[in-house]
Amino acid sequence: MEMQYVFGPVPSRRLGKSLGISPIPRKTCNYSCIYCQLGRTDKMTNERKEFFLLKNIINEFKNYLKENFDFDVVTIVGEGEPTLYSKLGDLIKEIKKITDKPVAVITNGALLNSKEVRSELMNADIVLPSLDAYNEEISKKIDRPLGTIHFQDELNGLIQFSNEYKGQLFLEIMLVSNINCDPKSIEAFKQILKKIKYDRVYINTPVRPPAESFVKTISKAEMRYAVEELGGISIDMLSSGEFFSEIKDSYEAILNIIRRHPMNQFEVESFLNSRKDKLDYDIFKKLENDEKINCILYKGIKTYRLK
């Protein structure tokens, strides 16, 4: 069963087995983050649209549920920025009518200054906004937002949302070496966090091949310092589970997963083992020769990402 909008479940170190729903076209975003695992954004926009018909997404989700696959949470995550989907509020409500699993939304937070977007997110059980910067200069360096987006507006929206929202708010701070991980930056984050009502703050660093080659992970010492100072949880320290696909052919299943979520060589190997497939090294050759795929050597590990 080929899925256009529903994928997974994929292992999420924050949420367990996450069944993803992508309501927007690939790489459609109002940011072009330097660390993005999908590569550079090629469709920059801040205009909200019903990119795909709501009824088609819901019908596909209902069909998926008929198969009784195991998952912990439904995550509206997209291959760009899911709050750009104009029917997001209706999508959350419709999902909640047909499953009792929690619904999470992963967002860059750029549209939280919109009263309409904040209102639509109120029905989600978990919202996970990013907070990569503490001022306009750092935001432009890391997130590279569309020119009409300003850091202070976003921050004010996040603060306001955190005071209105009744669900669980998980913040994620992405720390990039030589940009936002020094003690002065961590202190600036600490002051901002005092203004936000949140349940958890996850500290991350780019562990998958980033959009830009100059992006580097922070050191273990810098991560320990940030976690201690900010009272955070290091995503590195959380364990990751296994990928899943309902597609029978293993190569097609891998292609379907990496449309939304790059996989490294060990994840491909683990995925094949989980399907009781004899490890087929021809699959790795096929991936490396596939014109649709970038094979990236990053930190000594091969990662496969859709071009």
C-alpha positions as CSV (number, residue, x, y, z in Angstrom):
1,M,0.0,0.0,0.0
2,E,1.8,3.2,-1.2
3,M,1.3,6.1,1.1
4,Q,1.4,9.7,0.1
5,Y,0.8,11.4,3.4
6,V,1.2,8.8,6.1
7,F,4.6,7.3,6.9
8,G,6.2,5.1,9.5
9,P,6.1,4.5,12.3
10,V,9.6,5.9,12.6
11,P,11.6,5.8,15.8
12,S,11.5,9.2,17.6
13,R,13.9,9.7,20.4
14,R,11.4,12.1,22.0
15,L,8.1,10.4,21.3
16,G,8.6,6.6,20.8
17,K,7.1,5.0,17.8
18,S,5.9,7.9,15.8
19,L,3.4,7.6,12.9
20,G,4.1,10.6,10.7
21,I,1.6,12.6,8.7
22,S,3.0,15.1,6.2
23,P,0.4,17.6,5.0
24,I,2.7,19.7,2.9
25,P,4.9,19.1,-0.2
26,R,8.6,18.2,0.2
27,K,10.9,21.0,1.4
28,T,8.2,23.7,1.5
29,C,9.1,25.9,4.5
30,N,9.5,29.4,5.8
31,Y,13.1,28.5,7.0
32,S,16.1,27.1,5.3
33,C,18.0,25.9,8.3
34,I,21.7,25.3,7.9
35,Y,21.4,22.0,9.8
36,C,18.2,20.6,8.0
37,Q,18.6,16.8,7.4
38,L,16.4,17.2,4.2
39,G,18.9,19.6,2.6
40,R,18.3,23.2,1.6
41,T,14.7,24.4,1.3
42,D,13.8,24.9,-2.3
43,K,10.2,26.2,-1.8
44,M,10.5,29.1,0.6
45,T,7.0,30.5,1.5
46,N,5.1,31.9,4.4
47,E,1.7,31.5,2.7
48,R,-0.6,29.0,4.3
49,K,-2.5,26.7,1.9
50,E,-4.4,23.5,1.8
51,F,-1.6,21.9,-0.2
52,F,-3.4,18.5,-0.1
53,L,-7.1,17.9,0.4
54,L,-7.8,17.2,4.0
55,K,-10.2,14.4,3.2
56,N,-7.5,12.6,1.2
57,I,-5.1,12.7,4.1
58,I,-7.8,11.5,6.6
59,N,-8.9,8.7,4.2
60,E,-5.3,7.5,3.9
61,F,-4.9,7.6,7.7
62,K,-8.1,5.6,8.1
63,N,-6.9,3.0,5.6
64,Y,-3.6,2.8,7.5
65,L,-5.4,2.1,10.8
66,K,-7.2,-0.9,9.3
67,E,-3.8,-2.7,9.3
68,N,-3.5,-2.5,13.1
69,F,0.2,-1.5,13.1
70,D,1.6,-0.5,16.5
71,F,2.6,3.1,17.2
72,D,2.7,5.5,20.2
73,V,1.9,8.9,18.8
74,V,0.6,10.5,15.6
75,T,3.1,13.2,14.6
76,I,2.2,16.0,12.1
77,V,5.7,16.8,11.0
78,G,5.8,17.3,7.2
79,E,8.8,17.6,5.0
80,G,9.0,21.3,5.7
81,E,6.9,23.4,8.1
82,P,3.5,21.8,8.9
83,T,1.9,25.0,10.3
84,L,1.9,26.2,6.7
85,Y,-1.0,23.8,6.1
86,S,-4.1,26.0,6.3
87,K,-6.4,23.1,7.5
88,L,-4.0,22.1,10.4
89,G,-6.7,22.7,13.0
90,D,-9.2,20.5,11.2
91,L,-6.5,17.9,10.5
92,I,-5.8,17.6,14.3
93,K,-9.5,17.4,15.1
94,E,-10.2,14.7,12.5
95,I,-7.3,12.6,13.6
96,K,-8.5,12.8,17.2
97,K,-11.9,11.5,16.2
98,I,-10.5,8.3,14.8
99,T,-7.6,7.4,17.2
100,D,-7.1,7.8,21.0
101,K,-3.3,8.0,20.5
102,P,-1.8,11.5,21.3
103,V,-1.4,13.9,18.4
104,A,1.9,15.9,18.3
105,V,2.9,18.7,16.0
106,I,6.6,19.5,15.3
107,T,7.1,23.1,14.3
108,N,9.8,25.7,13.8
109,G,7.6,28.1,15.6
110,A,7.8,30.8,13.0
111,L,4.0,31.2,12.8
112,L,3.3,31.1,16.5
113,N,2.9,34.9,16.3
114,S,-0.3,34.2,14.4
115,K,-3.4,34.0,16.6
116,E,-5.0,31.7,14.0
117,V,-2.1,29.2,14.2
118,R,-2.0,29.3,18.0
119,S,-5.7,28.6,18.1
120,E,-5.4,25.6,15.7
121,L,-2.6,24.1,17.8
122,M,-4.7,24.1,21.0
123,N,-6.2,20.7,20.2
124,A,-2.8,19.0,19.8
125,D,-1.7,16.9,22.8
126,I,2.0,17.8,22.3
127,V,3.6,20.7,20.5
128,L,7.3,20.7,19.8
129,P,8.6,24.1,18.7
130,S,12.3,24.8,17.8
131,L,14.2,27.6,19.6
132,D,17.6,27.7,17.9
133,A,18.3,31.4,18.4
134,Y,18.2,34.1,21.0
135,N,18.3,37.1,18.8
136,E,17.8,38.2,15.1
137,E,21.5,37.8,14.2
138,I,21.7,34.1,15.3
139,S,18.3,33.3,13.8
140,K,19.6,34.5,10.4
141,K,22.7,32.5,10.8
142,I,21.1,29.2,11.8
143,D,17.4,29.2,10.7
144,R,17.7,31.6,7.7
145,P,14.0,32.5,7.8
146,L,12.1,34.2,5.0
147,G,12.8,37.9,5.0
148,T,9.4,38.9,6.4
149,I,9.9,36.8,9.6
150,H,11.5,38.5,12.6
151,F,12.9,36.7,15.6
152,Q,11.3,38.9,18.3
153,D,7.8,38.4,16.7
154,E,8.4,34.6,16.8
155,L,9.6,34.7,20.4
156,N,6.6,36.8,21.5
157,G,4.3,34.3,19.8
158,L,6.0,31.3,21.5
159,I,5.8,33.0,24.9
160,Q,2.1,33.8,24.3
161,F,1.3,30.3,23.1
162,S,3.1,28.7,26.1
163,N,0.8,30.7,28.4
164,E,-2.4,29.7,26.5
165,Y,-1.7,26.1,25.7
166,K,-2.9,23.3,28.0
167,G,-1.1,20.4,26.4
168,Q,2.6,19.4,26.7
169,L,5.1,21.8,25.3
170,F,8.5,20.3,24.4
171,L,11.1,22.9,23.2
172,E,14.1,21.8,21.1
173,I,17.3,23.9,20.9
174,M,19.7,22.9,18.1
175,L,23.2,23.8,19.1
176,V,25.7,24.3,16.3
177,S,29.5,24.5,16.9
178,N,30.9,28.1,16.9
179,I,27.5,29.7,16.5
180,N,25.2,29.3,19.5
181,C,26.9,27.0,22.0
182,D,29.3,29.2,23.9
183,P,28.6,30.2,27.6
184,K,27.3,33.6,26.5
185,S,24.8,32.0,24.2
186,I,23.7,29.4,26.8
187,E,23.1,32.3,29.2
188,A,21.0,34.1,26.6
189,F,18.9,30.9,26.1
190,K,18.6,30.6,29.9
191,Q,17.1,34.1,30.2
192,I,14.6,33.4,27.3
193,L,13.5,30.1,28.9
194,K,12.5,31.9,32.0
195,K,9.8,33.6,30.0
196,I,8.3,30.4,28.5
197,K,6.1,27.8,30.2
198,Y,7.3,24.5,29.0
199,D,7.4,20.8,30.1
200,R,10.7,19.8,28.6
201,V,13.6,21.3,26.7
202,Y,15.6,19.0,24.5
203,I,19.2,19.9,23.5
204,N,20.2,18.7,20.1
205,T,23.2,19.0,17.7
206,P,23.3,18.0,14.0
207,V,23.9,14.2,14.1
208,R,22.7,13.7,10.5
209,P,24.2,15.2,7.4
210,P,23.2,18.9,7.4
211,A,22.1,21.1,4.6
212,E,25.4,23.0,4.7
213,S,28.9,21.4,4.9
214,F,30.3,24.0,7.3
215,V,27.8,22.9,10.1
216,K,29.5,21.0,12.9
217,T,28.3,19.2,16.0
218,I,29.2,20.6,19.4
219,S,31.6,18.7,21.7
220,K,30.5,16.4,24.5
221,A,31.7,18.9,27.0
222,E,29.7,21.7,25.4
223,M,26.6,19.4,25.4
224,R,27.1,18.6,29.1
225,Y,27.4,22.3,29.9
226,A,24.3,23.2,28.0
227,V,22.2,20.4,29.5
228,E,23.3,21.3,33.0
229,E,22.8,25.1,32.6
230,L,19.4,24.8,30.8
231,G,18.0,21.9,32.7
232,G,17.7,20.1,29.4
233,I,17.6,16.6,28.0
234,S,20.3,15.7,25.5
235,I,18.7,14.0,22.5
236,D,22.0,12.1,22.0
237,M,21.4,10.4,25.3
238,L,18.0,9.0,24.3
239,S,17.8,5.7,22.5
240,S,16.3,5.3,19.1
241,G,14.1,2.4,18.0
242,E,13.5,0.8,14.7
243,F,12.0,2.0,11.4
244,F,8.9,0.3,10.0
245,S,7.2,0.2,6.6
246,E,4.1,-1.7,5.4
247,I,5.6,-1.9,1.9
248,K,6.7,-5.5,1.1
249,D,9.6,-4.9,-1.1
250,S,12.6,-3.9,1.1
251,Y,14.2,-1.5,-1.4
252,E,10.9,0.3,-2.1
253,A,10.3,0.4,1.7
254,I,13.7,2.1,2.3
255,L,13.0,4.6,-0.5
256,N,9.6,5.4,1.0
257,I,11.2,6.0,4.4
258,I,14.0,8.2,3.2
259,R,11.5,10.4,1.3
260,R,10.9,12.0,4.7
261,H,13.6,10.7,7.0
262,P,17.2,10.1,6.0
263,M,18.6,6.7,7.1
264,N,22.2,5.9,7.9
265,Q,23.9,2.6,7.0
266,F,23.3,1.1,10.4
267,E,19.6,2.0,10.3
268,V,19.2,0.4,6.9
269,E,20.9,-2.7,8.3
270,S,18.7,-2.8,11.4
271,F,15.6,-2.2,9.3
272,L,16.5,-5.2,7.0
273,N,17.1,-7.4,10.1
274,S,13.8,-6.4,11.6
275,R,12.1,-7.6,8.5
276,K,13.9,-11.0,8.8
277,D,15.6,-10.1,5.5
278,K,19.0,-11.6,4.9
279,L,21.3,-8.7,4.9
280,D,21.6,-7.8,1.2
281,Y,24.6,-5.8,0.4
282,D,23.3,-5.3,-3.1
283,I,20.8,-2.9,-1.5
284,F,23.6,-0.7,-0.4
285,K,25.1,-0.7,-3.9
286,K,21.7,0.0,-5.4
287,L,21.2,3.0,-3.0
288,E,24.6,4.4,-3.8
289,N,23.9,4.1,-7.6
290,D,20.3,5.4,-7.4
291,E,20.1,8.8,-9.2
292,K,17.3,9.9,-6.8
293,I,19.5,9.4,-3.7
294,N,22.4,11.3,-2.2
295,C,24.8,9.0,-0.3
296,I,26.6,11.3,2.1
297,L,29.7,10.3,4.2
298,Y,29.3,12.3,7.5
299,K,31.3,11.5,10.6
300,G,32.5,8.3,9.0
301,I,29.0,7.0,8.5
302,K,27.1,6.8,5.2
303,T,23.7,8.4,5.2
304,Y,21.1,8.0,2.4
305,R,18.9,11.1,1.7
306,L,16.6,11.9,-1.2
307,K,17.9,14.5,-3.6
